[in-house]
Amino acid sequence: MSAKPQPIDTLQDIKQMMERSSRFISLSGLSGVAAGCCALVGAWFAYDIIYGSHRSYSTGHTRYYGDPEVDVTTGRGVSLSEFMGNSLFQIALFTFIAALALAFLFTYLRSRKTNTPLWGSQSKRLMWNVAIPMVVGGIYLWKMIQEGIFGLIAPGCLIFYGLALVNASKYTLKEIRYLGFCQIALGLINLWNIGYGIHFWALGFGVLHIIYGIVMWWKYEKG
């Protein structure tokens, strides 16, 4: 005769069922590691351009190496098309695409393992809550590019990305919230260390993602 289920086991089963119904739990720790590695590779190429070329451009107030050029006679920043043709933007775009593709791959594999729909109601809520701060931040940073305020782009990216993670954390693993707080903190520190954006990018999008991914893999996926 089988033993009756213990109350504590029943409560744990109920908790897991509630989490599955309200949260997207298929985010893979390997996705974070892959995204962090892509960010570090992209930062390495960007660093070589910024500090290897020894070209100095002006943001209208301070001069930085490797920033897209600004017309100092008119105070005009570059247009969006000009900025998209810049090698730093192209590196950032390829890095983002590679990180997104690998994140999707590992999350897809994780969703199959946990038997969780990849595009269910939970993942839709998650994507919406990530997209809103990211889109607003993108529009804000686009305007900064037009005005030639390039020194604030790196901290702006970290801050808006961190806000997106915090906003989406209620629909996925709670550890995402702490990663978001760390990204916001780095962005705020970067505001008072203008000119070191590539270092903060590497730390935030690279190192923090790798640490987060390893912790998530160890906690939820090991074994």
QUIJOMO-V788044 format. One record per residue. N is the residue number from 1. PHI is phi in whole degrees, 0 to 359 (NA if undefined). PSI is psi as a letter, one per 20 degrees, with the letter a starting at -180 (none if undefined). OMEGA is omega as a letter, one per 40 degrees, with the letter a starting at -180 (* if undefined). Layout:
N/PHI/PSI/OMEGA
N/PHI/PSI/OMEGA
//
This chain:
1/NA/p/a
2/287/q/i
3/288/q/i
4/288/q/i
5/296/p/i
6/285/q/i
7/304/h/a
8/294/h/i
9/292/h/i
10/296/g/i
11/296/h/i
12/294/h/i
13/296/g/i
14/295/g/i
15/298/g/i
16/295/h/i
17/296/h/i
18/293/h/i
19/295/g/i
20/295/h/a
21/277/i/a
22/243/i/a
23/228/q/i
24/271/o/a
25/255/j/a
26/266/j/i
27/298/p/a
28/267/p/i
29/297/h/i
30/295/h/i
31/297/g/i
32/296/g/i
33/297/g/a
34/296/g/i
35/296/g/i
36/296/g/i
37/295/g/i
38/299/g/a
39/296/h/i
40/292/h/i
41/295/g/i
42/298/g/i
43/296/h/i
44/295/g/i
45/295/g/a
46/295/h/i
47/298/h/i
48/296/h/i
49/289/g/a
50/294/g/a
51/258/i/a
52/274/h/a
53/276/h/a
54/58/k/i
55/263/p/a
56/249/p/i
57/237/r/a
58/250/q/i
59/261/j/a
60/102/i/i
61/229/g/a
62/227/q/a
63/258/p/i
64/230/q/i
65/280/p/i
66/83/i/i
67/291/q/i
68/304/q/a
69/289/q/i
70/237/p/i
71/285/o/a
72/286/i/i
73/283/h/a
74/250/i/a
75/73/j/a
76/273/p/i
77/279/r/a
78/280/q/i
79/282/r/a
80/296/g/i
81/296/h/i
82/294/g/a
83/293/h/i
84/294/h/i
85/276/i/a
86/287/q/a
87/297/h/i
88/294/g/i
89/296/g/a
90/295/h/i
91/297/g/i
92/298/h/a
93/294/g/i
94/296/h/i
95/297/g/a
96/297/g/a
97/297/g/a
98/296/g/i
99/296/g/a
100/294/g/a
101/296/g/i
102/292/h/i
103/298/g/i
104/297/g/a
105/299/g/a
106/291/h/i
107/292/h/i
108/299/g/i
109/296/h/i
110/293/h/a
111/294/h/i
112/292/h/a
113/291/h/a
114/269/j/a
115/57/l/i
116/246/p/i
117/301/p/a
118/288/h/a
119/234/m/i
120/258/a/a
121/296/h/a
122/293/g/a
123/292/h/i
124/294/g/i
125/297/h/i
126/299/g/a
127/295/g/i
128/299/g/a
129/287/h/i
130/282/g/a
131/292/h/a
132/299/g/i
133/296/h/a
134/292/g/i
135/293/g/i
136/300/g/i
137/297/h/i
138/297/g/i
139/295/g/i
140/297/g/a
141/290/h/i
142/300/g/i
143/296/h/i
144/296/h/i
145/298/g/i
146/298/h/i
147/274/i/i
148/78/k/a
149/265/m/a
150/282/h/a
151/294/i/a
152/260/j/a
153/290/g/a
154/300/g/i
155/297/h/i
156/297/g/i
157/299/g/a
158/296/g/a
159/293/g/a
160/292/h/i
161/295/g/i
162/299/g/i
163/297/h/i
164/296/g/i
165/294/g/i
166/297/g/a
167/295/h/a
168/270/i/a
169/297/h/a
170/287/i/i
171/247/j/i
172/209/b/a
173/298/p/a
174/293/h/a
175/295/h/i
176/302/h/a
177/300/g/a
178/291/h/i
179/298/g/i
180/297/g/i
181/300/g/i
182/294/h/i
183/296/g/i
184/298/g/a
185/299/g/i
186/297/g/i
187/298/g/i
188/294/g/i
189/296/h/i
190/298/h/i
191/301/h/i
192/259/j/i
193/224/l/a
194/298/p/a
195/104/i/i
196/244/k/a
197/302/h/a
198/295/h/i
199/291/g/i
200/290/h/i
201/300/g/a
202/298/h/i
203/290/g/a
204/285/g/a
205/280/h/a
206/262/f/a
207/297/g/a
208/297/h/i
209/295/g/i
210/295/g/i
211/298/g/i
212/301/g/a
213/298/g/i
214/296/g/i
215/298/g/a
216/294/h/i
217/296/g/a
218/296/h/a
219/280/h/a
220/244/h/a
221/241/i/a
222/299/p/i
223/81/none/*
//
